[in-house]
């Protein structure tokens, strides 16, 4: 990524090195457009690599003719050359890589920009190619998976341990500095005197290096300050290591601030880049917690979030007595400790934006600087922090995975309500980037299995159907009792007192569709979906009338609506009718035709298709 600055703009063209290509004129034209695009857009990615790849391909395809290659000329035909380059571009990358499409798109952007300039001619075929869609496959992006619960716990434990160790280190360093004096009045070999000089801005790392001389003349106390964990001594870099060690006793270094970012991302589930851009003016402590002003630079959006002090219990993080009284997942407490740790560094930095993540560094010129934290600084990246603190995680080492772990917790807490989880982005963003994690896939599978079991059990718990032979054998109530009815239910069934119109019901006050103790509110429309229903042979005419009604509904309603309203009843009804003989159905139809059988349905059954 290249950001706009005067120094960057001066060096952009030289970074392309047009002279190293045979098609130097083409490379210069593209480099000029790149420079102007940086000035206009501010942030530009991949363009240097795209120009280099295209120019290398042009040289290979055209040979000596490449020296005449120009966007303004018809010959050699650059449109054909660019098309060939795009066609072969994916072969240089991993399968499904998104990089080829990005590079091809970058070249087309530069050509379109040049074509829009009235004084910069572009050949017609080249301009047409740039305006058309690229044929390079877009590729696929492998979404990051969240950290496992075990890895996340290890990260949080290590982060809290690092914060506590940092606070103790800085406290010890400043107490030692108070005991010292200026090295010229004391000793350049005294650690307290050196710390005093740095703390009061009386000496510089460069002066310390010059005054100490070669390590062979150091005291044993100084030598112990830079000795490696394995006991070895860095003789060639001892003075640089010592000055950086001294600075780290007074102010946080680059590696130290990773711990605070881990804790804030874990506690808020917000993007790590937003946490590391917190400012003094963007923090407002309230009686119940803290209110943070967050900036999403990619979307150019500023928004606010309030976090309560009430800690989310995470007892498994507590492993030693040191952690007993420490806040665990309270953003307000974490921010207070961050501000306390970086307070002195922020005063020295005099940052007008008031960034909270400020570090002290000794650069290659041995100058002490206080600047904004850079989590991607060489030798101090997140992967290095994990290594130093002995944390091993499965999968890719990426702090963004911790945000996904926080999103998973929100999903579980909100019982899967996406609108509550997607509180800092669109719901579609959540579906595309956060709903693909392992935990959510497992939860989704469990939900689907539970739903399938629920509906399957309902489907299997349909009515009890008695054939003609079974009905004749069960004319005595004792026979019905053997089938699971009580004596009273059996007597009522035989007397016809439980007839609900389509089926009999062993207990209309114990319906699965209504509160217990209340009369079933969906009879007879849902009787064929209920385990309380009993179907007797004498009810075949009513079943046929009900089948006619359901068939009319099937013709009038769209399939999805019909399935939702009548699907299970339709399936169960067809199963009941299939067990009847043609003679039985013909006789029942005769009774219906003679007008001796009617079917009474509620009004709702006739108007549902209009709803």
Secondary structure, 3 states (H helix, E strand, C coil): CEECCHHHHHHHHHHHCHHHCCCHHHHHHHHHHHHHHHHHHCEECCHHHHHHHHHHHHHHHHHHHHHHCCCCCCCCCHHHHHHHHHHHHHHHCCCCCCHHHHHHHHHHHHHHHHHHCCCCCCCHHHHHHHHCCCCCCCCCCCCCCCCCHHHHHHHHHHHHHHHHHHHHHHHHHHHHHHHCCCCCCCCCCCHHHHHHHHHCCCCCHHHHHHHHCCHHHCCHHHHHHHCCCCCCCCCCCHHHHHHHHHHHCCCCCCCCCHHHHHHHHHHHCCCHHHHCCCEHHHEEEECCEEEEEEEECCCCEEEEEEEECCCCCCHHHCCCHHHCCCCCCCHHHHHHHHHHHHHHHHHHHCCCCCECCEEEEECCCCCEEEEECCCCCCCCCHHHHHHHCCCCCCCCCCCHHHHHHHHHHHHHHCCCCHHHHCCCCCHHHHHHHCCCCHHHHHHHHHHHHHHHHHHHHHHHCCCEECCHHHHHHCCCHHHHHHCCCCHHHHHHHHHCCCECCCCEECCCCCCCCCCCCCCCCCCCCCHHHCCCEEECHHHHHHHHHHHHHHHHHHHHCCHHHHHHHHHHHHHHHHHHHHCCCHHHHHHHHHHHHCCCCCCCCCCHHHHHHHC
